[in-house]
Amino acid sequence: MVSAATVVATLVAVVVGLVVGPTSIGAGAILADLLAHVGVGHARLNALDGTIVWQLRAPRMVLGLLAGAMLAVAGGSYQGIFRNPLADPYLLGVAAGAGLGATVAIVHDGGAVNVPTWTPWLAFAGALVAVALTWLIGGRGPRSTTSTLILAGVAMAALLTSAQTFLLQQASAQSLARVYIWLLGSLASANWSSVEVVLPYVLLCSLICVMAGRALDVMSVGEEEARALGLSVRQVRGVVVGAASLGTAAVVSVVGLIGFVGIIVPHIVRLLVGTSYRRILPLSVVFGAAFLVLCDTVARTVLAPSELPLGVVTAIIGAPVFVIILSLRRGVRS
Amino acid sequence: MKRFLPRGLVVALVASTWPLLSASLAGASMPTCIVSLSPTATDTLFTIGAGAQVKAVDQDSTVPLAAARLARKDKINALNPSAEAIAALCPSPASELVVISYNANDIAKQLSTLGVTVLEQDAPSSLSAAYAQIRQLGLVSGHAVKANALAVALQARILGYAQRMPRHSGKVVSVYYEISAAPYYSLTSSTFVGSFMRSLGVVNIADPENTSADAGYPSLNPEYIVKANPNLILLAGDATAAAVKQRRGWSSIKAVRYGHVVVLTANEASQWGFLLGDLAQRISASVIGVINDPRVWK
């Protein structure tokens, strides 16, 4: 029942992502145009509307699906690995590393009219270096535990954030505004190239996370108990943290820092289907994708011809939805 | 409708490419719908007679009054614009020109995909680049003659201020130009305003603090500013002369002590088009005021 509902939600998000926008284009015409692309019937969109739908809205919607799916499943995986309900995909320094990388790129180019083209690559590298350093400090050796890894992540995030603050203090006011916009996250500059960049990372990494659901269920009883049951805890931890971090780094480098998805979506799914990660993780993929596309639809339409930062919308929509579901669950239990 | 530029052309213009661009645009027809996401371009467009073609502007375009009315209507945030919605502001992409000073959300590429012509004009690094931008706007909007006349007049006006500046041996005016306070952002001689101040023969206290990362707009330590003891302070941010006097230690600065703290209007301080003449006039008058104040040179 819940699975069917999330799939329906995703379909609704896809339709809304393509149909709703500042320009009024009918759903029927879009559907006819889509069918014409596969050789059925005739295209009903004129050239301009076709460009708007297939070159602006469609890549943005697909990138939203990929980013939402990855952030949600990464958040759920982190919560399982660290057995901490407050864990999110940025726990091990991905956000701080990506933020520092993007800041270096933007500040280096100072007052340039364009955001430097190498910003995503530097953000990606920054995120991976941050997680690698966190792992080297807190995840290696026989005495390493999830706690040492979390503490290393906190320390690394603090260090990289302070480096970013130092750079911003040296930068011009113009660069400050640009870094700030990047930090708030957006799908506005999405195109098919950015989808191609992110797609393999999201497919591979989310698949690994979903497949780790059974192991995470075993680990939920405790690391010692999981070892006693024959599970290689360190190996699982390494694979899941690596996959979740790599996927998150790829997404963040393209869309910026979109908060709340990675923490709120797994919790909403958990409230709906229970505590088994075998169900939480695949449903987080679907629900996260739908959630982000719907939030982005609000972000790009509510203030048109301007846009709202996507991170603001995810928080404004996500928090009340979470509270409502939590209240309903309490009502059912009592 | 006849197109005025090749489809999808994004024109990133700088002074050095001007002759090339002039040749490529020769014979092109006028855009009938202009959207300006740059306050400087907005002011210039209205000044050169292209106001009737301007259909929408960003929320910071408050000069002239006709532009301010448009700004209130659409409330476009140039730092976070929607390409689809910007394109929809005009009846046809073929007749639309969008002027931007910052390529937020990769809007230049997205509008270009939709067949809209985009002109990118970021903050110039010199006065000659600022004049070139006025001529560019004239060319792409179909008001080249008027724009050229404006650029020539502006250039002559600004040059006149520098030439009329009294030169007294031993009276070198040191200036602190404040863009914002806490942190204290200033500008160096590598910017278009800084290059004008240099032409007046003043010393800019921010010049030694220039780094590659700040693009000519460094942040200064307040202790450094107090120690530099400028004769003249130009306030381009929100601060007032009274507020500057209240800052700890600043009352010892000559500019504060002798009342040479000048507040610039937001438009004067942030635009590099027609209003540059007014800014040059304010700065040169302020510098002359310091030179003629015997208390400063005691």
Boltz contact constraints between the chains, C-beta under 6 A:
constraints:
  - contact:
      token1: [A, 21]
      token2: [B, 84]
      max_distance: 6.0
  - contact:
      token1: [A, 22]
      token2: [B, 82]
      max_distance: 6.0
  - contact:
      token1: [A, 22]
      token2: [B, 84]
      max_distance: 6.0
  - contact:
      token1: [A, 22]
      token2: [B, 85]
      max_distance: 6.0
  - contact:
      token1: [A, 22]
      token2: [B, 88]
      max_distance: 6.0
  - contact:
      token1: [A, 23]
      token2: [B, 84]
      max_distance: 6.0
  - contact:
      token1: [A, 23]
      token2: [B, 88]
      max_distance: 6.0
  - contact:
      token1: [A, 51]
      token2: [B, 114]
      max_distance: 6.0
  - contact:
      token1: [A, 52]
      token2: [B, 84]
      max_distance: 6.0
  - contact:
      token1: [A, 55]
      token2: [B, 113]
      max_distance: 6.0
  - contact:
      token1: [A, 56]
      token2: [B, 84]
      max_distance: 6.0
  - contact:
      token1: [A, 107]
      token2: [B, 213]
      max_distance: 6.0
  - contact:
      token1: [A, 110]
      token2: [B, 215]
      max_distance: 6.0
  - contact:
      token1: [A, 111]
      token2: [B, 123]
      max_distance: 6.0
  - contact:
      token1: [A, 111]
      token2: [B, 215]
      max_distance: 6.0
  - contact:
      token1: [A, 113]
      token2: [B, 102]
      max_distance: 6.0
  - contact:
      token1: [A, 113]
      token2: [B, 103]
      max_distance: 6.0
  - contact:
      token1: [A, 113]
      token2: [B, 120]
      max_distance: 6.0
  - contact:
      token1: [A, 113]
      token2: [B, 122]
      max_distance: 6.0
  - contact:
      token1: [A, 114]
      token2: [B, 103]
      max_distance: 6.0
  - contact:
      token1: [A, 170]
      token2: [B, 213]
      max_distance: 6.0
  - contact:
      token1: [A, 171]
      token2: [B, 213]
      max_distance: 6.0
  - contact:
      token1: [A, 172]
      token2: [B, 214]
      max_distance: 6.0
  - contact:
      token1: [A, 172]
      token2: [B, 215]
      max_distance: 6.0
  - contact:
      token1: [A, 172]
      token2: [B, 217]
      max_distance: 6.0
  - contact:
      token1: [A, 173]
      token2: [B, 180]
      max_distance: 6.0
  - contact:
      token1: [A, 173]
      token2: [B, 185]
      max_distance: 6.0
  - contact:
      token1: [A, 181]
      token2: [B, 79]
      max_distance: 6.0
  - contact:
      token1: [A, 188]
      token2: [B, 105]
      max_distance: 6.0
  - contact:
      token1: [A, 189]
      token2: [B, 105]
      max_distance: 6.0
  - contact:
      token1: [A, 189]
      token2: [B, 106]
      max_distance: 6.0
  - contact:
      token1: [A, 300]
      token2: [B, 82]
      max_distance: 6.0
  - contact:
      token1: [A, 304]
      token2: [B, 82]
      max_distance: 6.0
  - contact:
      token1: [A, 304]
      token2: [B, 85]
      max_distance: 6.0
  - contact:
      token1: [A, 305]
      token2: [B, 74]
      max_distance: 6.0
  - contact:
      token1: [A, 305]
      token2: [B, 76]
      max_distance: 6.0
  - contact:
      token1: [A, 305]
      token2: [B, 82]
      max_distance: 6.0
  - contact:
      token1: [A, 305]
      token2: [B, 85]
      max_distance: 6.0
  - contact:
      token1: [A, 305]
      token2: [B, 86]
      max_distance: 6.0
  - contact:
      token1: [A, 306]
      token2: [B, 76]
      max_distance: 6.0
  - contact:
      token1: [A, 306]
      token2: [B, 77]
      max_distance: 6.0
  - contact:
      token1: [A, 306]
      token2: [B, 80]
      max_distance: 6.0
  - contact:
      token1: [A, 306]
      token2: [B, 81]
      max_distance: 6.0
  - contact:
      token1: [A, 307]
      token2: [B, 80]
      max_distance: 6.0
  - contact:
      token1: [A, 307]
      token2: [B, 82]
      max_distance: 6.0
